[in-house]
């Protein structure tokens, strides 16, 4: 529920400040670097977990296939949506 409240608050702030392009540009850059930091910290957390490292050989291919499928599916859907609504 907290995540949804933060998201709603962000939408409200973005809506109210949409005329200030410099603020929104800075927010986008900050969000990108925050995401990079979260991904890095996730990697550190996985690397520090002995059980995850031991199981990586077994689960690595499954994870690779699932991630690749998810990425390819996202690209396909975004292309379809882009052509339907933005072309």
N, C-alpha and C positions, 0 to 999 in steps of 0.2 A: 504494500500500500504506500510505503514511503516513496518508492521509485515513481509511482504514478503521480503522487503529489508534487514531487520535484519536477517531473515532466510537465505537468499542468502549469506550475509556476513559471517554468521556462517558456512555455508557449505564451503565457500572458505577458511576460516581460518582452519577449520578441515581438508580439503584436503591438504593444504600446510603444516600442522604440523602433519600429520598422522604418521610420523616416531618417534615422541616424545610421547611415551606411557604414561609417567608420567603426561604430560600436559593434555592429553585426559582423564586420570583417574580422575584428579582433576576437570576437566570440568564436567564430569558425576556426581560426588558427589555434586558439586555446583548447577547443574541443578536440581538434586533431592531435595535438601534442599530449593531451590528457589520455586519449585513447592509446597512443603509442606507449605511454607510461604504464597504463593498465595491462597492455599485452606483454610488455617487458616483465612486469611484476608477476604475471601469471606464469611466464616462462621460468622465472627464478623459483617460484613456488613449486612448480612441477619438477624442476631440476633438483631441488632439495629433498624431494620425496623419494626415498629408496624404493618403495614398492612400485611407484609409477615408473621409475627408471628400469627396474627388473622386468616389468611387464611390457615395456616399450617394444621389445622385439616381437612379442606375440600380438600386441594390440596395434602396433605401428601401421601395418598394412590396412587393417580395418579402418583406423582413424584416417589414413590417407585417402582411402576410397570414399569414405563418408564426406570428408571435407571437400574433396574434388567434386563429388556429385552435388554437394550443396552450393559450391561456387558456380559450377556450370549451370545449375538450375536457376540460380539468382541472376546470372547474366542473361539466360534465355528469357526469363520472365521480364526483366528490365527492358530488354530489346522489344518484346511484344508490347509492353505497356507504353514505351516511348513511341513506337509507331502508331499505336491506337490513339494516344492523346496529344502528342506533341508534334507530329508531322502534318 
